Amino acid sequence: RISDRGRKLLVKIKEALERLDNGTFGICEACGEEISEKRLKARPVTTLCIECKKKQETEEKLRGL
């Protein structure tokens, strides 16, 4: 039985494979810039570059999420 966390990871992996197929893998969905190779190696399912991820986390903290 797959946990909720495992299920979410499988969805992210499927989405990453779709991005590979359509040529958008490694492109930040927020700013359109390339995601660094180092970040992709650390987190292959990421959709945000490090700068946009930091911005997202700051905004979430400000909203109390």
PQR file of N, CA, C, O and H, with PARSE charges and radii, in Angstrom:
ATOM      1  N   ARG A   1       0.845  -1.191   0.000 -0.4000 1.5000
ATOM      2  CA  ARG A   1       0.000   0.000   0.000 -0.0000 2.0000
ATOM      3  C   ARG A   1       0.882   1.243   0.000  0.5500 1.7000
ATOM      4  O   ARG A   1       1.829   1.335   0.781 -0.5500 1.4000
ATOM      5  N   ILE A   2       0.582   2.175  -0.852 -0.4000 1.5000
ATOM      6  CA  ILE A   2       1.387   3.388  -0.973 -0.0000 2.0000
ATOM      7  C   ILE A   2       0.826   4.465  -0.054  0.5500 1.7000
ATOM      8  O   ILE A   2      -0.378   4.719  -0.019 -0.5500 1.4000
ATOM      9  H   ILE A   2      -0.187   2.100  -1.487  0.4000 1.0000
ATOM     10  N   SER A   3       1.728   5.085   0.682 -0.4000 1.5000
ATOM     11  CA  SER A   3       1.323   6.173   1.572 -0.0000 2.0000
ATOM     12  C   SER A   3       0.931   7.402   0.757  0.5500 1.7000
ATOM     13  O   SER A   3       1.203   7.488  -0.440 -0.5500 1.4000
ATOM     14  H   SER A   3       2.706   4.879   0.654  0.4000 1.0000
ATOM     15  N   ASP A   4       0.293   8.337   1.427 -0.4000 1.5000
ATOM     16  CA  ASP A   4      -0.086   9.591   0.766 -0.0000 2.0000
ATOM     17  C   ASP A   4       1.151  10.300   0.234  0.5500 1.7000
ATOM     18  O   ASP A   4       1.139  10.845  -0.870 -0.5500 1.4000
ATOM     19  H   ASP A   4       0.071   8.267   2.399  0.4000 1.0000
ATOM     20  N   ARG A   5       2.217  10.289   1.026 -0.4000 1.5000
ATOM     21  CA  ARG A   5       3.472  10.925   0.608 -0.0000 2.0000
ATOM     22  C   ARG A   5       4.040  10.241  -0.637  0.5500 1.7000
ATOM     23  O   ARG A   5       4.505  10.899  -1.568 -0.5500 1.4000
ATOM     24  H   ARG A   5       2.227   9.846   1.922  0.4000 1.0000
ATOM     25  N   GLY A   6       3.993   8.915  -0.631 -0.4000 1.5000
ATOM     26  CA  GLY A   6       4.476   8.160  -1.780 -0.0000 2.0000
ATOM     27  C   GLY A   6       3.658   8.428  -3.023  0.5500 1.7000
ATOM     28  O   GLY A   6       4.200   8.538  -4.123 -0.5500 1.4000
ATOM     29  H   GLY A   6       3.616   8.381   0.125  0.4000 1.0000
ATOM     30  N   ARG A   7       2.350   8.534  -2.848 -0.4000 1.5000
ATOM     31  CA  ARG A   7       1.450   8.823  -3.960 -0.0000 2.0000
ATOM     32  C   ARG A   7       1.761  10.199  -4.558  0.5500 1.7000
ATOM     33  O   ARG A   7       1.787  10.362  -5.777 -0.5500 1.4000
ATOM     34  H   ARG A   7       1.910   8.445  -1.954  0.4000 1.0000
ATOM     35  N   LYS A   8       1.996  11.184  -3.685 -0.4000 1.5000
ATOM     36  CA  LYS A   8       2.326  12.538  -4.157 -0.0000 2.0000
ATOM     37  C   LYS A   8       3.637  12.534  -4.935  0.5500 1.7000
ATOM     38  O   LYS A   8       3.762  13.218  -5.952 -0.5500 1.4000
ATOM     39  H   LYS A   8       1.975  11.052  -2.694  0.4000 1.0000
ATOM     40  N   LEU A   9       4.620  11.760  -4.455 -0.4000 1.5000
ATOM     41  CA  LEU A   9       5.902  11.677  -5.147 -0.0000 2.0000
ATOM     42  C   LEU A   9       5.726  11.040  -6.523  0.5500 1.7000
ATOM     43  O   LEU A   9       6.326  11.494  -7.498 -0.5500 1.4000
ATOM     44  H   LEU A   9       4.519  11.205  -3.629  0.4000 1.0000
ATOM     45  N   LEU A  10       4.910   9.996  -6.607 -0.4000 1.5000
ATOM     46  CA  LEU A  10       4.663   9.359  -7.903 -0.0000 2.0000
ATOM     47  C   LEU A  10       4.029  10.334  -8.892  0.5500 1.7000
ATOM     48  O   LEU A  10       4.364  10.321 -10.077 -0.5500 1.4000
ATOM     49  H   LEU A  10       4.423   9.627  -5.815  0.4000 1.0000
ATOM     50  N   VAL A  11       3.124  11.169  -8.417 -0.4000 1.5000
ATOM     51  CA  VAL A  11       2.504  12.185  -9.280 -0.0000 2.0000
ATOM     52  C   VAL A  11       3.572  13.162  -9.768  0.5500 1.7000
ATOM     53  O   VAL A  11       3.593  13.523 -10.945 -0.5500 1.4000
ATOM     54  H   VAL A  11       2.852  11.180  -7.454  0.4000 1.0000
ATOM     55  N   LYS A  12       4.460  13.591  -8.863 -0.4000 1.5000
ATOM     56  CA  LYS A  12       5.521  14.531  -9.250 -0.0000 2.0000
ATOM     57  C   LYS A  12       6.477  13.905 -10.259  0.5500 1.7000
ATOM     58  O   LYS A  12       6.942  14.579 -11.179 -0.5500 1.4000
ATOM     59  H   LYS A  12       4.442  13.298  -7.907  0.4000 1.0000
ATOM     60  N   ILE A  13       6.770  12.620 -10.089 -0.4000 1.5000
ATOM     61  CA  ILE A  13       7.649  11.921 -11.035 -0.0000 2.0000
ATOM     62  C   ILE A  13       6.981  11.847 -12.407  0.5500 1.7000
ATOM     63  O   ILE A  13       7.620  12.095 -13.430 -0.5500 1.4000
ATOM     64  H   ILE A  13       6.392  12.072  -9.342  0.4000 1.0000
ATOM     65  N   LYS A  14       5.692  11.506 -12.422 -0.4000 1.5000
ATOM     66  CA  LYS A  14       4.945  11.447 -13.689 -0.0000 2.0000
ATOM     67  C   LYS A  14       4.960  12.808 -14.377  0.5500 1.7000
ATOM     68  O   LYS A  14       5.156  12.891 -15.589 -0.5500 1.4000
ATOM     69  H   LYS A  14       5.173  11.305 -11.592  0.4000 1.0000
ATOM     70  N   GLU A  15       4.754  13.873 -13.607 -0.4000 1.5000
ATOM     71  CA  GLU A  15       4.764  15.222 -14.175 -0.0000 2.0000
ATOM     72  C   GLU A  15       6.147  15.577 -14.715  0.5500 1.7000
ATOM     73  O   GLU A  15       6.253  16.223 -15.758 -0.5500 1.4000
ATOM     74  H   GLU A  15       4.595  13.805 -12.622  0.4000 1.0000
ATOM     75  N   ALA A  16       7.217  15.162 -14.013 -0.4000 1.5000
ATOM     76  CA  ALA A  16       8.581  15.428 -14.489 -0.0000 2.0000
ATOM     77  C   ALA A  16       8.831  14.700 -15.806  0.5500 1.7000
ATOM     78  O   ALA A  16       9.451  15.253 -16.715 -0.5500 1.4000
ATOM     79  H   ALA A  16       7.130  14.638 -13.166  0.4000 1.0000
ATOM     80  N   LEU A  17       8.351  13.464 -15.913 -0.4000 1.5000
ATOM     81  CA  LEU A  17       8.505  12.713 -17.162 -0.0000 2.0000
ATOM     82  C   LEU A  17       7.740  13.384 -18.301  0.5500 1.7000
ATOM     83  O   LEU A  17       8.212  13.408 -19.438 -0.5500 1.4000
ATOM     84  H   LEU A  17       7.847  13.015 -15.175  0.4000 1.0000
ATOM     85  N   GLU A  18       6.571  13.924 -18.002 -0.4000 1.5000
ATOM     86  CA  GLU A  18       5.809  14.661 -19.019 -0.0000 2.0000
ATOM     87  C   GLU A  18       6.568  15.902 -19.473  0.5500 1.7000
ATOM     88  O   GLU A  18       6.560  16.240 -20.656 -0.5500 1.4000
ATOM     89  H   GLU A  18       6.188  13.904 -17.078  0.4000 1.0000
ATOM     90  N   ARG A  19       7.230  16.588 -18.523 -0.4000 1.5000
ATOM     91  CA  ARG A  19       8.025  17.767 -18.888 -0.0000 2.0000
ATOM     92  C   ARG A  19       9.212  17.366 -19.757  0.5500 1.7000
ATOM     93  O   ARG A  19       9.595  18.103 -20.666 -0.5500 1.4000
ATOM     94  H   ARG A  19       7.237  16.313 -17.562  0.4000 1.0000
ATOM     95  N   LEU A  20       9.796  16.194 -19.481 -0.4000 1.5000
ATOM     96  CA  LEU A  20      10.876  15.694 -20.336 -0.0000 2.0000
ATOM     97  C   LEU A  20      10.356  15.490 -21.757  0.5500 1.7000
ATOM     98  O   LEU A  20      11.006  15.877 -22.728 -0.5500 1.4000
ATOM     99  H   LEU A  20       9.485  15.595 -18.743  0.4000 1.0000
ATOM    100  N   ASP A  21       9.185  14.881 -21.864 -0.4000 1.5000
ATOM    101  CA  ASP A  21       8.595  14.609 -23.178 -0.0000 2.0000
ATOM    102  C   ASP A  21       8.267  15.877 -23.955  0.5500 1.7000
ATOM    103  O   ASP A  21       8.460  15.929 -25.170 -0.5500 1.4000
ATOM    104  H   ASP A  21       8.658  14.566 -21.075  0.4000 1.0000
ATOM    105  N   ASN A  22       7.771  16.903 -23.259 -0.4000 1.5000
ATOM    106  CA  ASN A  22       7.353  18.109 -23.988 -0.0000 2.0000
ATOM    107  C   ASN A  22       8.428  19.200 -24.035  0.5500 1.7000
ATOM    108  O   ASN A  22       8.183  20.296 -24.538 -0.5500 1.4000
ATOM    109  H   ASN A  22       7.614  16.860 -22.272  0.4000 1.0000
ATOM    110  N   GLY A  23       9.621  18.892 -23.505 -0.4000 1.5000
ATOM    111  CA  GLY A  23      10.742  19.823 -23.631 -0.0000 2.0000
ATOM    112  C   GLY A  23      10.794  20.937 -22.606  0.5500 1.7000
ATOM    113  O   GLY A  23      11.557  21.890 -22.770 -0.5500 1.4000
ATOM    114  H   GLY A  23       9.819  18.001 -23.097  0.4000 1.0000
ATOM    115  N   THR A  24       9.992  20.837 -21.544 -0.4000 1.5000
ATOM    116  CA  THR A  24      10.004  21.897 -20.532 -0.0000 2.0000
ATOM    117  C   THR A  24      10.695  21.476 -19.239  0.5500 1.7000
ATOM    118  O   THR A  24      10.717  22.241 -18.275 -0.5500 1.4000
ATOM    119  H   THR A  24       9.372  20.064 -21.411  0.4000 1.0000
ATOM    120  N   PHE A  25      11.259  20.273 -19.207 -0.4000 1.5000
ATOM    121  CA  PHE A  25      11.973  19.833 -18.008 -0.0000 2.0000
ATOM    122  C   PHE A  25      13.184  20.736 -17.787  0.5500 1.7000
ATOM    123  O   PHE A  25      13.938  21.020 -18.719 -0.5500 1.4000
ATOM    124  H   PHE A  25      11.242  19.652 -19.990  0.4000 1.0000
ATOM    125  N   GLY A  26      13.361  21.181 -16.549 -0.4000 1.5000
ATOM    126  CA  GLY A  26      14.501  22.027 -16.228 -0.0000 2.0000
ATOM    127  C   GLY A  26      14.247  23.506 -16.438  0.5500 1.7000
ATOM    128  O   GLY A  26      15.157  24.321 -16.287 -0.5500 1.4000
ATOM    129  H   GLY A  26      12.749  20.951 -15.792  0.4000 1.0000
ATOM    130  N   ILE A  27      13.017  23.861 -16.785 -0.4000 1.5000
ATOM    131  CA  ILE A  27      12.636  25.259 -16.963 -0.0000 2.0000
ATOM    132  C   ILE A  27      11.724  25.650 -15.805  0.5500 1.7000
ATOM    133  O   ILE A  27      10.736  24.969 -15.533 -0.5500 1.4000
ATOM    134  H   ILE A  27      12.278  23.199 -16.907  0.4000 1.0000
ATOM    135  N   CYS A  28      12.051  26.735 -15.132 -0.4000 1.5000
ATOM    136  CA  CYS A  28      11.265  27.202 -13.989 -0.0000 2.0000
ATOM    137  C   CYS A  28       9.874  27.615 -14.459  0.5500 1.7000
ATOM    138  O   CYS A  28       9.736  28.404 -15.393 -0.5500 1.4000
ATOM    139  H   CYS A  28      12.853  27.289 -15.353  0.4000 1.0000
ATOM    140  N   GLU A  29       8.845  27.075 -13.804 -0.4000 1.5000
ATOM    141  CA  GLU A  29       7.478  27.417 -14.216 -0.0000 2.0000
ATOM    142  C   GLU A  29       7.065  28.810 -13.762  0.5500 1.7000
ATOM    143  O   GLU A  29       6.045  29.324 -14.220 -0.5500 1.4000
ATOM    144  H   GLU A  29       8.958  26.434 -13.045  0.4000 1.0000
ATOM    145  N   ALA A  30       7.832  29.432 -12.876 -0.4000 1.5000
ATOM    146  CA  ALA A  30       7.493  30.779 -12.405 -0.0000 2.0000
ATOM    147  C   ALA A  30       8.138  31.865 -13.264  0.5500 1.7000
ATOM    148  O   ALA A  30       7.470  32.818 -13.665 -0.5500 1.4000
ATOM    149  H   ALA A  30       8.661  29.014 -12.504  0.4000 1.0000
ATOM    150  N   CYS A  31       9.436  31.724 -13.548 -0.4000 1.5000
ATOM    151  CA  CYS A  31      10.142  32.800 -14.258 -0.0000 2.0000
ATOM    152  C   CYS A  31      10.592  32.425 -15.672  0.5500 1.7000
ATOM    153  O   CYS A  31      10.969  33.298 -16.453 -0.5500 1.4000
ATOM    154  H   CYS A  31       9.979  30.950 -13.222  0.4000 1.0000
ATOM    155  N   GLY A  32      10.555  31.133 -16.002 -0.4000 1.5000
ATOM    156  CA  GLY A  32      10.943  30.699 -17.337 -0.0000 2.0000
ATOM    157  C   GLY A  32      12.431  30.504 -17.542  0.5500 1.7000
ATOM    158  O   GLY A  32      12.864  30.139 -18.635 -0.5500 1.4000
ATOM    159  H   GLY A  32      10.249  30.424 -15.367  0.4000 1.0000
ATOM    160  N   GLU A  33      13.223  30.743 -16.501 -0.4000 1.5000
ATOM    161  CA  GLU A  33      14.673  30.550 -16.600 -0.0000 2.0000
ATOM    162  C   GLU A  33      15.016  29.073 -16.388  0.5500 1.7000
ATOM    163  O   GLU A  33      14.198  28.296 -15.894 -0.5500 1.4000
ATOM    164  H   GLU A  33      12.871  31.040 -15.613  0.4000 1.0000
ATOM    165  N   GLU A  34      16.236  28.703 -16.767 -0.4000 1.5000
ATOM    166  CA  GLU A  34      16.682  27.330 -16.552 -0.0000 2.0000
ATOM    167  C   GLU A  34      16.908  27.070 -15.072  0.5500 1.7000
ATOM    168  O   GLU A  34      17.412  27.927 -14.347 -0.5500 1.4000
ATOM    169  H   GLU A  34      16.900  29.334 -17.168  0.4000 1.0000
ATOM    170  N   ILE A  35      16.531  25.881 -14.635 -0.4000 1.5000
ATOM    171  CA  ILE A  35      16.806  25.430 -13.270 -0.0000 2.0000
ATOM    172  C   ILE A  35      18.215  24.849 -13.298  0.5500 1.7000
ATOM    173  O   ILE A  35      18.560  24.097 -14.210 -0.5500 1.4000
ATOM    174  H   ILE A  35      16.122  25.184 -15.225  0.4000 1.0000
ATOM    175  N   SER A  36      19.026  25.191 -12.306 -0.4000 1.5000
ATOM    176  CA  SER A  36      20.420  24.750 -12.311 -0.0000 2.0000
ATOM    177  C   SER A  36      20.525  23.225 -12.275  0.5500 1.7000
ATOM    178  O   SER A  36      19.687  22.539 -11.691 -0.5500 1.4000
ATOM    179  H   SER A  36      18.745  25.802 -11.565  0.4000 1.0000
ATOM    180  N   GLU A  37      21.572  22.720 -12.911 -0.4000 1.5000
ATOM    181  CA  GLU A  37      21.824  21.284 -12.929 -0.0000 2.0000
ATOM    182  C   GLU A  37      21.985  20.751 -11.507  0.5500 1.7000
ATOM    183  O   GLU A  37      21.511  19.661 -11.187 -0.5500 1.4000
ATOM    184  H   GLU A  37      22.254  23.277 -13.386  0.4000 1.0000
ATOM    185  N   LYS A  38      22.652  21.525 -10.663 -0.4000 1.5000
ATOM    186  CA  LYS A  38      22.851  21.116  -9.267 -0.0000 2.0000
ATOM    187  C   LYS A  38      21.505  20.917  -8.565  0.5500 1.7000
ATOM    188  O   LYS A  38      21.311  19.938  -7.844 -0.5500 1.4000
ATOM    189  H   LYS A  38      23.037  22.410 -10.923  0.4000 1.0000
ATOM    190  N   ARG A  39      20.584  21.848  -8.781 -0.4000 1.5000
ATOM    191  CA  ARG A  39      19.254  21.737  -8.154 -0.0000 2.0000
ATOM    192  C   ARG A  39      18.489  20.546  -8.721  0.5500 1.7000
ATOM    193  O   ARG A  39      17.841  19.816  -7.971 -0.5500 1.4000
ATOM    194  H   ARG A  39      20.741  22.643  -9.366  0.4000 1.0000
ATOM    195  N   LEU A  40      18.556  20.344 -10.018 -0.4000 1.5000
ATOM    196  CA  LEU A  40      17.856  19.214 -10.628 -0.0000 2.0000
ATOM    197  C   LEU A  40      18.424  17.881 -10.159  0.5500 1.7000
ATOM    198  O   LEU A  40      17.684  16.911  -9.994 -0.5500 1.4000
ATOM    199  H   LEU A  40      19.083  20.937 -10.627  0.4000 1.0000
ATOM    200  N   LYS A  41      19.734  17.832  -9.945 -0.4000 1.5000
ATOM    201  CA  LYS A  41      20.327  16.594  -9.431 -0.0000 2.0000
ATOM    202  C   LYS A  41      19.860  16.324  -8.005  0.5500 1.7000
ATOM    203  O   LYS A  41      19.621  15.177  -7.629 -0.5500 1.4000
ATOM    204  H   LYS A  41      20.334  18.620 -10.079  0.4000 1.0000
ATOM    205  N   ALA A  42      19.733  17.380  -7.219 -0.4000 1.5000
ATOM    206  CA  ALA A  42      19.298  17.230  -5.830 -0.0000 2.0000
ATOM    207  C   ALA A  42      17.802  16.927  -5.739  0.5500 1.7000
ATOM    208  O   ALA A  42      17.363  16.174  -4.869 -0.5500 1.4000
ATOM    209  H   ALA A  42      19.927  18.312  -7.524  0.4000 1.0000
ATOM    210  N   ARG A  43      17.030  17.521  -6.645 -0.4000 1.5000
ATOM    211  CA  ARG A  43      15.562  17.374  -6.605 -0.0000 2.0000
ATOM    212  C   ARG A  43      15.028  17.348  -8.040  0.5500 1.7000
ATOM    213  O   ARG A  43      14.564  18.367  -8.551 -0.5500 1.4000
ATOM    214  H   ARG A  43      17.387  18.132  -7.351  0.4000 1.0000
ATOM    215  N   PRO A  44      15.096  16.184  -8.686 -0.5600 1.5000
ATOM    216  CA  PRO A  44      14.710  16.086 -10.098  0.2800 2.0000
ATOM    217  C   PRO A  44      13.261  16.453 -10.404  0.5500 1.7000
ATOM    218  O   PRO A  44      12.941  16.786 -11.545 -0.5500 1.4000
ATOM    219  N   VAL A  45      12.382  16.397  -9.410 -0.4000 1.5000
ATOM    220  CA  VAL A  45      10.965  16.697  -9.666 -0.0000 2.0000
ATOM    221  C   VAL A  45      10.633  18.176  -9.497  0.5500 1.7000
ATOM    222  O   VAL A  45       9.480  18.574  -9.665 -0.5500 1.4000
ATOM    223  H   VAL A  45      12.641  16.126  -8.483  0.4000 1.0000
ATOM    224  N   THR A  46      11.631  18.993  -9.167 -0.4000 1.5000
ATOM    225  CA  THR A  46      11.363  20.410  -8.926 -0.0000 2.0000
ATOM    226  C   THR A  46      10.857  21.117 -10.179  0.5500 1.7000
ATOM    227  O   THR A  46      11.221  20.767 -11.301 -0.5500 1.4000
ATOM    228  H   THR A  46      12.568  18.670  -9.030  0.4000 1.0000
ATOM    229  N   THR A  47      10.016  22.114  -9.961 -0.4000 1.5000
ATOM    230  CA  THR A  47       9.499  22.917 -11.080 -0.0000 2.0000
ATOM    231  C   THR A  47       9.899  24.381 -10.945  0.5500 1.7000
ATOM    232  O   THR A  47       9.551  25.208 -11.788 -0.5500 1.4000
ATOM    233  H   THR A  47       9.720  22.399  -9.049  0.4000 1.0000
ATOM    234  N   LEU A  48      10.636  24.697  -9.873 -0.4000 1.5000
ATOM    235  CA  LEU A  48      11.043  26.079  -9.617 -0.0000 2.0000
ATOM    236  C   LEU A  48      12.557  26.175  -9.469  0.5500 1.7000
ATOM    237  O   LEU A  48      13.187  25.298  -8.879 -0.5500 1.4000
ATOM    238  H   LEU A  48      10.919  24.025  -9.188  0.4000 1.0000
ATOM    239  N   CYS A  49      13.137  27.248 -10.008 -0.4000 1.5000
ATOM    240  CA  CYS A  49      14.551  27.516  -9.764 -0.0000 2.0000
ATOM    241  C   CYS A  49      14.708  27.893  -8.291  0.5500 1.7000
ATOM    242  O   CYS A  49      13.717  28.151  -7.606 -0.5500 1.4000
ATOM    243  H   CYS A  49      12.625  27.961 -10.487  0.4000 1.0000
ATOM    244  N   ILE A  50      15.917  27.925  -7.815 -0.4000 1.5000
ATOM    245  CA  ILE A  50      16.146  28.173  -6.390 -0.0000 2.0000
ATOM    246  C   ILE A  50      15.647  29.554  -5.973  0.5500 1.7000
ATOM    247  O   ILE A  50      15.107  29.710  -4.878 -0.5500 1.4000
ATOM    248  H   ILE A  50      16.721  27.716  -8.371  0.4000 1.0000
ATOM    249  N   GLU A  51      15.819  30.547  -6.826 -0.4000 1.5000
ATOM    250  CA  GLU A  51      15.363  31.899  -6.475 -0.0000 2.0000
ATOM    251  C   GLU A  51      13.844  31.962  -6.346  0.5500 1.7000
ATOM    252  O   GLU A  51      13.325  32.558  -5.402 -0.5500 1.4000
ATOM    253  H   GLU A  51      16.257  30.420  -7.716  0.4000 1.0000
ATOM    254  N   CYS A  52      13.134  31.354  -7.284 -0.4000 1.5000
ATOM    255  CA  CYS A  52      11.669  31.363  -7.211 -0.0000 2.0000
ATOM    256  C   CYS A  52      11.174  30.516  -6.044  0.5500 1.7000
ATOM    257  O   CYS A  52      10.156  30.842  -5.434 -0.5500 1.4000
ATOM    258  H   CYS A  52      13.555  30.870  -8.051  0.4000 1.0000
ATOM    259  N   LYS A  53      11.881  29.432  -5.726 -0.4000 1.5000
ATOM    260  CA  LYS A  53      11.495  28.609  -4.582 -0.0000 2.0000
ATOM    261  C   LYS A  53      11.662  29.397  -3.289  0.5500 1.7000
ATOM    262  O   LYS A  53      10.802  29.344  -2.409 -0.5500 1.4000
ATOM    263  H   LYS A  53      12.708  29.167  -6.222  0.4000 1.0000
ATOM    264  N   LYS A  54      12.767  30.126  -3.174 -0.4000 1.5000
ATOM    265  CA  LYS A  54      12.982  30.956  -1.981 -0.0000 2.0000
ATOM    266  C   LYS A  54      11.888  32.008  -1.858  0.5500 1.7000
ATOM    267  O   LYS A  54      11.372  32.255  -0.768 -0.5500 1.4000
ATOM    268  H   LYS A  54      13.465  30.168  -3.888  0.4000 1.0000
ATOM    269  N   LYS A  55      11.538  32.622  -2.981 -0.4000 1.5000
ATOM    270  CA  LYS A  55      10.482  33.637  -2.988 -0.0000 2.0000
ATOM    271  C   LYS A  55       9.150  33.016  -2.554  0.5500 1.7000
ATOM    272  O   LYS A  55       8.411  33.607  -1.766 -0.5500 1.4000
ATOM    273  H   LYS A  55      11.957  32.421  -3.867  0.4000 1.0000
ATOM    274  N   GLN A  56       8.853  31.833  -3.067 -0.4000 1.5000
ATOM    275  CA  GLN A  56       7.617  31.134  -2.706 -0.0000 2.0000
ATOM    276  C   GLN A  56       7.580  30.835  -1.203  0.5500 1.7000
ATOM    277  O   GLN A  56       6.556  31.045  -0.553 -0.5500 1.4000
ATOM    278  H   GLN A  56       9.453  31.353  -3.707  0.4000 1.0000
ATOM    279  N   GLU A  57       8.687  30.348  -0.658 -0.4000 1.5000
ATOM    280  CA  GLU A  57       8.746  30.023   0.768 -0.0000 2.0000
ATOM    281  C   GLU A  57       8.586  31.271   1.630  0.5500 1.7000
ATOM    282  O   GLU A  57       7.921  31.229   2.665 -0.5500 1.4000
ATOM    283  H   GLU A  57       9.519  30.177  -1.186  0.4000 1.0000
ATOM    284  N   THR A  58       9.189  32.378   1.210 -0.4000 1.5000
ATOM    285  CA  THR A  58       9.049  33.639   1.948 -0.0000 2.0000
ATOM    286  C   THR A  58       7.599  34.092   1.950  0.5500 1.7000
ATOM    287  O   THR A  58       7.073  34.500   2.986 -0.5500 1.4000
ATOM    288  H   THR A  58       9.729  32.412   0.369  0.4000 1.0000
ATOM    289  N   GLU A  59       6.950  34.022   0.789 -0.4000 1.5000
ATOM    290  CA  GLU A  59       5.545  34.422   0.690 -0.0000 2.0000
ATOM    291  C   GLU A  59       4.653  33.535   1.554  0.5500 1.7000
ATOM    292  O   GLU A  59       3.710  34.021   2.179 -0.5500 1.4000
ATOM    293  H   GLU A  59       7.378  33.691  -0.052  0.4000 1.0000
ATOM    294  N   GLU A  60       4.948  32.235   1.589 -0.4000 1.5000
ATOM    295  CA  GLU A  60       4.167  31.315   2.416 -0.0000 2.0000
ATOM    296  C   GLU A  60       4.334  31.633   3.900  0.5500 1.7000
ATOM    297  O   GLU A  60       3.372  31.581   4.666 -0.5500 1.4000
ATOM    298  H   GLU A  60       5.714  31.841   1.081  0.4000 1.0000
ATOM    299  N   LYS A  61       5.554  31.959   4.295 -0.4000 1.5000
ATOM    300  CA  LYS A  61       5.798  32.323   5.699 -0.0000 2.0000
ATOM    301  C   LYS A  61       5.039  33.587   6.071  0.5500 1.7000
ATOM    302  O   LYS A  61       4.470  33.681   7.159 -0.5500 1.4000
ATOM    303  H   LYS A  61       6.335  32.000   3.672  0.4000 1.0000
ATOM    304  N   LEU A  62       5.033  34.559   5.164 -0.4000 1.5000
ATOM    305  CA  LEU A  62       4.327  35.812   5.425 -0.0000 2.0000
ATOM    306  C   LEU A  62       2.821  35.601   5.547  0.5500 1.7000
ATOM    307  O   LEU A  62       2.142  36.311   6.289 -0.5500 1.4000
ATOM    308  H   LEU A  62       5.496  34.483   4.281  0.4000 1.0000
ATOM    309  N   ARG A  63       2.305  34.615   4.808 -0.4000 1.5000
ATOM    310  CA  ARG A  63       0.875  34.313   4.877 -0.0000 2.0000
ATOM    311  C   ARG A  63       0.554  33.340   6.009  0.5500 1.7000
ATOM    312  O   ARG A  63      -0.612  33.041   6.269 -0.5500 1.4000
ATOM    313  H   ARG A  63       2.856  34.038   4.205  0.4000 1.0000
ATOM    314  N   GLY A  64       1.594  32.852   6.677 -0.4000 1.5000
ATOM    315  CA  GLY A  64       1.390  31.950   7.803 -0.0000 2.0000
ATOM    316  C   GLY A  64       1.069  30.526   7.416  0.5500 1.7000
ATOM    317  O   GLY A  64       0.389  29.816   8.156 -0.5500 1.4000
ATOM    318  H   GLY A  64       2.540  33.095   6.466  0.4000 1.0000
ATOM    319  N   LEU A  65       1.552  30.101   6.259 -0.4000 1.5000
ATOM    320  CA  LEU A  65       1.303  28.723   5.813 -0.0000 2.0000
ATOM    321  C   LEU A  65       2.380  27.791   6.283  0.5500 1.7000
ATOM    322  O   LEU A  65       2.329  26.594   5.998 -0.5500 1.4000
ATOM    323  H   LEU A  65       2.105  30.678   5.658  0.4000 1.0000
TER
END
